[in-house]
């Protein structure tokens, strides 16, 4: 039988985004780590209040755009210079740089195409979104009009519960989660 580790989490439900944001600040000031926040819409400043690191997804977007641009340059060179050279006025032109202004729309479109599509795939991979995956939201009300914080309660459980009540939580649930 496999050894599974369990940990206790407390889920605090809030009914207002401003209350949630001030609660996050209070909870973090007391030294507790907030594992996850479930909200029906993005809350400006929540990531900073939770102490999350800035995302590096823009670097991935830049690299995907560079990949698309490189592919467009290679494709236009291969198709229009190497494989089937342009013959304008009976004079074949074997120089890609002279013809590059005609290729700018192709290069732009493939840069955007690669960036957009690969960013979607990256988003799906980072968030584990794939067909057949079970929903990870512990309370469906957080997709409508409620807000939830998930906090690890391995120590100081009673102090954490009283702090959550002070910050305006309308409902508290304790649950053991497998790691």
C-alpha positions, 0 to 999 in steps of 0.5 A: 500500500502506498504511503500518502501524506495528508494535510489540513487546509481551511477554505474560507468563503467571502462574498466581496472582492474588496473584503477578500483582498484586505483579508489576504493582506491581513492573513499574510501579515500574520505569516500564513501561506495562502495556497490558492484563491478562487475568484469568479473574475480577476482581482487587480492586485491579488497576485501581489497581495498573495506574494506570487512571483511575476509570470515569465510567460511573456518570455515564452511569447517572445520566443514563440514569435521569434520561432514564427518569424524564423519559420516565415523567413525560411519559408519565403526563402525556400519557396520564392528563392530556392525552390521556385525563384521569382521571375520578374520581367524575365530576370530571375532574382536570387536575392532574398533581401531585395525581395524582403519587403514583399514578404513582410505581411507573411512574416508578420502573420506567421509571427502572430500565428505561432505566438497565439497558438503556442501561447494557448498550448502553453497556457493549457499545459501550465494549468493542466487543462486537457480533455477528461480532467476532473474539475479542481474547483472545491466550491462551484459558487466561486464561479458565480459570485463568491470568493475563496481562499485555501490556506494550509492549517498544519499549525496554529489552526485555532488562531487561523480560524479566528483570524479568518472570521475577523477578516470577514469570512462568511463560511469556513470548511476544514478538509484533509487533502492528499499530497 
